[in-house]
Amino acid sequence: MLFLTSLTGLALLVLREQTCMPTLLAVHLAVVLALFVTLPYGKFVHGIYRAAALVKFRREQPQE
């Protein structure tokens, strides 16, 4: 999904003066939306989960 996002973004940059620009923009925005919708189910969210686990672990430790 990240590859498709970058590919359509680069295609927008290259073809910005062409007549296919509105269609390509719609495709790019759809791919970006799909990336954000599927974000919680992918590997990118691992960083957020890991940070939350570290905060939870630290809060559960007894205070010295």
C-alpha positions in Angstrom: 0.0 0.0 0.0 2.8 2.4 0.8 4.4 1.5 -2.5 1.2 2.3 -4.4 0.9 5.6 -2.5 4.4 6.6 -3.5 3.9 5.4 -7.1 0.7 7.4 -7.6 2.2 10.4 -6.0 5.2 10.3 -8.3 2.9 9.8 -11.3 1.0 12.9 -10.2 4.2 14.9 -10.2 5.3 13.6 -13.6 1.9 13.9 -15.3 0.7 17.1 -13.7 0.3 19.0 -17.0 -1.7 16.1 -18.7 -5.4 15.8 -19.2 -5.5 12.6 -17.0 -4.5 14.7 -13.9 -8.0 14.7 -12.3 -8.4 11.0 -12.7 -4.9 10.3 -11.4 -5.5 12.6 -8.4 -8.7 10.7 -7.5 -6.8 7.4 -7.7 -4.0 8.8 -5.6 -6.4 10.2 -2.9 -8.2 6.8 -2.9 -5.0 5.0 -2.3 -4.0 7.4 0.5 -7.4 6.9 2.1 -7.0 3.1 1.9 -3.6 3.4 3.5 -5.0 5.3 6.5 -8.0 3.0 6.8 -5.8 -0.1 6.9 -3.1 1.5 9.0 -4.3 -0.1 12.3 -4.1 -3.5 10.8 -0.6 -3.2 9.4 3.0 -3.1 10.7 3.1 0.7 11.0 1.0 0.6 14.1 3.6 -1.5 15.9 5.4 1.6 17.1 2.3 3.0 18.8 1.5 -0.4 20.4 5.1 -0.7 21.6 5.1 2.8 23.1 1.8 2.1 24.9 3.2 -1.2 26.3 6.3 0.6 27.6 4.2 3.3 29.3 1.9 0.6 30.8 4.9 -1.4 32.0 6.4 1.7 33.6 3.2 2.6 35.4 2.8 -0.9 36.8 6.3 -0.8 38.3 6.4 -0.2 42.1 7.7 3.3 43.0 11.0 3.2 44.9 
